[in-house]
Amino acid sequence: MKKLIVSMALMMAGLYVYPQSSPTGEQWRVRLRGVAVIPQESASIGVIGGDAKISNSFIPELDFTYFFNKHFAAELILGTTRHKVSTLGSDLSAIGAASSANVDLGKVWLLPPTLTLQYHYPLGKFNPYLGAGVNYTIFYSADEGPVVKGIKYKDKFAFAAQAGFDYDISKRLFVNVDLKKIFLSTTATVDASNLTPSGSPQLAPVLSNIEADVKIRPWLLGVGIGCKF
């Protein structure tokens, strides 16, 4: 979190360093998008093995863009998303279940504020851009589901890449299409001690601390409308 605060402070400091003019004289653009969040997940799961499955989601997203000059801008992206999580093909034979089973791990909310620096190349009404920056994802309100006792996710920083365009429909209003890739990974810790078979107490410590290194790496495809100030 400290790194994110430092990054944002540097961005704000930049407001006073670079010339403050943009393609049409405005300094700010605000967009409201509908965003499809499509994880490209994979996982390495301790003890029980298997892979991960994370559901797609569709969310509203709000972003604020500040132009330092005609070509360079910074964008802060705000939104939150909820996903269903499960394992695929896990070996549960040690607790008397199938050797290849899917485990419902409930749902979790993600708050992924993302700050990108962008290069714009305005062509009349058409304004394409590329961006890159930092994401910090906070996992909260995790619901462990009906099978295990508990689950925790580690908050993480990640690199973000971006491409998109604005198209003017009036002096102040424009439509926007935006594609992002967030290279997010996390560590999930599952407490499945409630599944310890009677007569096998030695398994309880093992099942109470099952770790999984999960690569989420979502695509975010957004379409929306914005306003210039």
C-alpha positions in Angstrom: 0.0 0.0 0.0 2.9 2.4 0.8 4.2 1.9 -2.8 0.8 2.8 -4.2 0.6 6.0 -2.1 4.1 7.0 -3.2 3.1 6.4 -6.9 0.0 8.6 -6.5 2.0 11.3 -4.8 4.5 11.3 -7.7 1.7 11.6 -10.1 0.3 14.6 -8.2 3.7 16.2 -8.1 3.8 15.8 -11.9 0.8 18.1 -12.3 3.1 21.0 -11.4 6.0 19.9 -13.6 4.5 19.3 -17.0 2.8 21.9 -19.2 -0.9 21.8 -18.5 -2.6 21.5 -21.9 -4.4 18.6 -23.6 -5.7 18.0 -27.1 -8.6 20.4 -26.7 -7.5 22.5 -23.8 -9.2 20.4 -21.1 -7.1 19.0 -18.2 -9.5 16.3 -17.0 -11.5 13.4 -18.5 -13.9 11.4 -16.4 -15.3 8.1 -17.8 -18.0 5.7 -16.7 -17.5 2.3 -18.2 -19.2 -1.1 -18.2 -16.3 -3.6 -17.8 -16.1 -7.3 -18.5 -13.6 -8.9 -16.1 -12.2 -12.1 -17.6 -9.6 -14.0 -15.5 -7.0 -16.1 -17.2 -6.4 -18.2 -14.1 -4.1 -21.0 -13.2 -2.8 -22.3 -9.8 -0.3 -24.5 -8.0 -2.2 -25.9 -5.0 -0.4 -27.6 -2.1 -1.4 -31.0 -0.6 -4.5 -31.6 -2.6 -3.2 -30.4 -6.0 -5.5 -29.4 -8.9 -6.1 -26.1 -10.7 -8.2 -23.0 -10.1 -11.4 -21.8 -11.6 -12.4 -18.1 -11.2 -15.7 -16.8 -12.7 -16.0 -13.9 -15.1 -17.7 -10.7 -13.9 -19.3 -7.6 -15.3 -19.0 -4.3 -13.3 -19.3 -0.6 -13.5 -16.0 1.3 -13.4 -15.2 5.0 -12.9 -11.9 6.5 -13.9 -10.3 9.9 -13.8 -7.6 11.1 -16.3 -5.4 14.1 -15.9 -3.5 15.5 -18.9 0.0 16.8 -18.3 0.2 18.0 -21.9 -1.1 17.1 -25.4 0.3 13.5 -25.3 0.9 12.4 -21.7 -1.7 11.7 -19.1 -2.3 9.7 -15.9 -5.4 7.7 -15.2 -6.7 6.4 -11.9 -9.2 3.5 -12.3 -11.7 2.6 -9.6 -14.1 -0.3 -9.4 -14.8 -3.5 -7.4 -15.7 -7.0 -8.6 -16.9 -10.2 -7.1 -15.9 -13.7 -8.3 -16.7 -17.3 -7.6 -13.7 -19.5 -6.9 -13.2 -23.2 -7.0 -10.5 -25.9 -7.4 -10.6 -28.3 -10.3 -9.3 -31.9 -10.2 -8.1 -31.8 -6.6 -7.1 -35.1 -4.9 -9.3 -35.6 -1.8 -8.6 -39.3 -1.4 -6.8 -38.6 2.0 -10.1 -37.6 3.5 -12.1 -40.5 1.9 -13.4 -38.5 -1.2 -12.6 -38.6 -4.9 -9.1 -38.5 -6.3 -10.2 -35.8 -8.8 -12.8 -33.5 -7.3 -13.9 -29.9 -7.7 -14.1 -27.9 -4.4 -16.3 -24.9 -4.1 -14.3 -22.1 -2.3 -17.1 -19.6 -2.2 -16.8 -16.0 -3.4 -14.5 -13.1 -2.8 -14.6 -9.3 -3.5 -11.6 -7.6 -5.2 -10.9 -3.9 -5.0 -8.2 -3.2 -7.6 -7.3 0.5 -7.9 -5.0 1.0 -10.9 -2.8 3.9 -11.8 -1.6 4.1 -15.4 0.6 6.6 -17.3 -0.7 7.0 -20.9 0.6 8.2 -24.2 -2.2 9.8 -26.4 -2.0 10.5 -30.1 -5.0 12.7 -31.0 -6.3 12.5 -34.6 -9.2 14.9 -34.7 -12.2 13.3 -33.0 -10.3 10.0 -32.6 -7.9 9.8 -29.7 -6.1 6.4 -29.3 -3.8 5.8 -26.4 -1.5 3.2 -24.8 -0.8 3.0 -21.1 1.2 1.1 -18.4 1.2 1.3 -14.6 0.7 -0.3 -11.3 -2.3 -2.1 -9.7 -2.8 -2.9 -6.1 -5.6 -5.5 -5.4 -7.3 -5.8 -2.1 -9.2 -9.0 -1.4 -12.1 -8.5 1.1 -15.4 -10.1 2.3 -14.2 -13.6 1.4 -17.0 -16.2 1.7 -15.4 -19.6 2.1 -18.4 -21.5 0.6 -20.1 -24.7 1.8 -17.1 -27.0 2.0 -14.1 -25.6 3.8 -13.8 -23.8 7.2 -12.1 -20.7 6.0 -10.1 -19.0 3.2 -7.7 -16.0 3.0 -6.2 -14.1 0.1 -3.1 -12.0 0.2 -3.3 -8.4 -1.2 -0.8 -7.9 -4.0 0.8 -5.3 -6.4 0.7 -6.1 -10.1 1.8 -4.6 -13.4 -1.0 -3.2 -15.6 -1.0 -2.6 -19.4 -3.6 -0.7 -21.3 -4.8 0.3 -24.8 -7.9 2.1 -25.9 -9.4 5.1 -27.6 -11.8 8.0 -27.1 -14.1 9.2 -29.9 -15.7 12.7 -29.6 -19.4 12.9 -30.0 -19.6 16.6 -29.0 -17.3 19.3 -27.6 -17.4 17.8 -24.1 -18.7 14.2 -24.5 -17.0 11.2 -26.0 -17.3 7.4 -26.1 -14.5 5.2 -24.9 -13.3 1.6 -25.6 -10.6 0.3 -23.3 -8.7 -2.9 -22.9 -6.4 -3.7 -19.9 -4.4 -6.7 -18.8 -3.5 -6.9 -15.1 -0.7 -9.4 -14.3 -2.1 -10.2 -10.9 -1.1 -13.2 -8.7 -2.0 -14.0 -5.1 -1.5 -16.6 -2.4 -4.7 -18.2 -1.1 -4.6 -20.1 2.3 -7.4 -22.6 2.8 -8.5 -24.0 6.2 -10.1 -27.4 5.5 -9.5 -28.8 9.0 -13.2 -29.4 9.3 -12.8 -32.2 6.7 -10.3 -34.1 8.9 -11.5 -37.8 9.0 -12.2 -39.2 12.4 -9.3 -41.3 13.5 -6.7 -39.2 11.5 -6.0 -36.3 13.8 -2.5 -36.0 12.3 -4.1 -34.6 9.1 -5.7 -31.6 10.9 -2.6 -29.3 10.9 -2.0 -30.2 7.2 -5.6 -29.5 6.2 -5.7 -26.2 8.2 -3.0 -24.6 6.1 -3.4 -25.5 2.4 -1.6 -22.8 0.3 -2.2 -22.1 -3.3 -0.2 -19.8 -5.6 -2.9 -18.4 -7.9 -2.3 -16.5 -11.1 -5.4 -14.5 -11.9 -4.1 -12.2 -14.8 -7.5 -10.8 -15.9 -8.4 -9.1 -19.1 -10.7 -6.0 -18.5 -12.7 -5.0 -21.6 -14.6 -1.8 -21.1 -17.0 0.4 -23.1 -18.4 3.7 -21.8 -19.0 7.4 -22.0 -16.9 10.3 -20.8 -16.8 14.0 -20.2 -14.0 16.6 -20.6 -13.3 19.4 -18.2 
